[in-house]
Amino acid sequence: MAQIKIFGIKEYLIPVREKLSDVIHECVVEALTFPKDKRAHRFFPMDKENMLYPNGRTDAYTIIEITMIEGRSIEARKKLIRLLFDKIQEEIGISHQDIEICILESPAHNWGFRGIHGDEVKLNYKIDV
């Protein structure tokens, strides 16, 4: 299970929202061997005055937070980050400099979905990749 939040200035985020979601999902499917039908993305388009960012970034600055059940290898998480940087730059045009990614992991027992505790549910995909 993974949930993804994407933050950016609304004038830049809204026009690319659908394509960005597709690119992010492709990366998750490839790096974490997720099923193609598992997509939980939430977009947070921000007013410019509410999106403060470091010097050297542009108004295309985008933050991606990925929350998922723990268990993926360091290699799989690094592969995901690398794919996100590269594919977002290639397909959306947001430079590496304007992308920040954070993966947050939580034990399965801290999750609940479909009325079941995360550590009790039978998933149709592997977490230990």
N, C-alpha and C positions, 0 to 999 in steps of 0.2 A: 504494500500500500504506500502511496506517496501523494502528497498534496503540494501544489506549486502555486506560489504567489509571485506576481510580476508587478513591480512598481515602476512608474515612469511619468514624465510630464505628459498630460493628456493630449496635447496637440501632436506629440510624436508617437505616443503609445497607441492611441485609438486607431489611426490609419493602418498600423501594421499588426494589430491584435490577432486577427485570425491566422495570418501567415506565421507570426511568431509562435503562436500556440502549436501549429503544425510542426514547426522546426524543433521546438522544445520537446514535443512528444516523440518525434523521430529519434532524437538523441537519447531519451529515456528508454525507448524500446530497444535501441541498439546497445547501449552501455549496460543496462540493468536487465535485459531480456524480459521486459514487461510485455504483457499481452497488448495488442493494438487497441483493444476496446477499453483499456483502463486509463482514463484521462480525467484528472481533477485539477483544473487550472482556474485561478481567480486573478482577475486583473484589477489593479488599483491605479486608475488614471488620476494624477495629482495636478492641482493648480501649481503653476510655476513657483509661486511664493511659498508653497509648502514642500517643495522638493529641493532641499539644500544638498549640494554635492561638492566634492573636493575640487580644488583648482586643477586645471588641465583637462577637465571633462566638458562635454557639450550638453546641450539640452536634450540630446538623445540618450543621456545617462539612464541606464536601466538596471534595476536590482531584481535578481531572481533568488527567491528563497524556496528551498526544497525540503520539505519535512517528510521523513519516511521511517518505516520500521527498520531498526538496526539489523545488521547482518551482512551488508554488502562489503566486499573486500575493498581495501584502499585502492587497488588497481582499478576496480569497477567505478568507484567514485571519482578518481582522477580522470578516467576515460570519459565519464559523463561531463565533467567540467571542461575538458579539452574540446570535446565535440560541441558543447554549447558555445564556447568562445568562437570556434572556427565556423560552424554552420550558421550562427547568427550573423557573423560578419559577412560571410559569403552570400547568404540568401536574403538577409534583411538589410544589410548595409550599416549595421551598428558596429563601430570599431571595438576591438578588444579593450581599449582604454575606457570605453563608455559602458562596459558590462561588469557588474559585480555579482558573484554567485556565492551562496552559502548553503551548505547541506547540513540540516539538523536531523539527528537520528534519535529515535525514542524506542524503548523496549516495546515489544508486541503487546505486553499486558497493559500498557498505557493507552492503547488504541481501542476503539469500539466502532464497529460498522456493521450494517445489516442486522442489528440487534444482538450481536455476538462480541465477546471480548476478542481482541486481536490475537491473543495467544491461544485461543480455542478454535478459531476459524480455519478451515481447510482452504488454502489458496490454490488457484490453478496455475501458479507460476512459482519459481524458486526465488528465495530471497538471498541465499548464500551463493552469490555469483562473484 
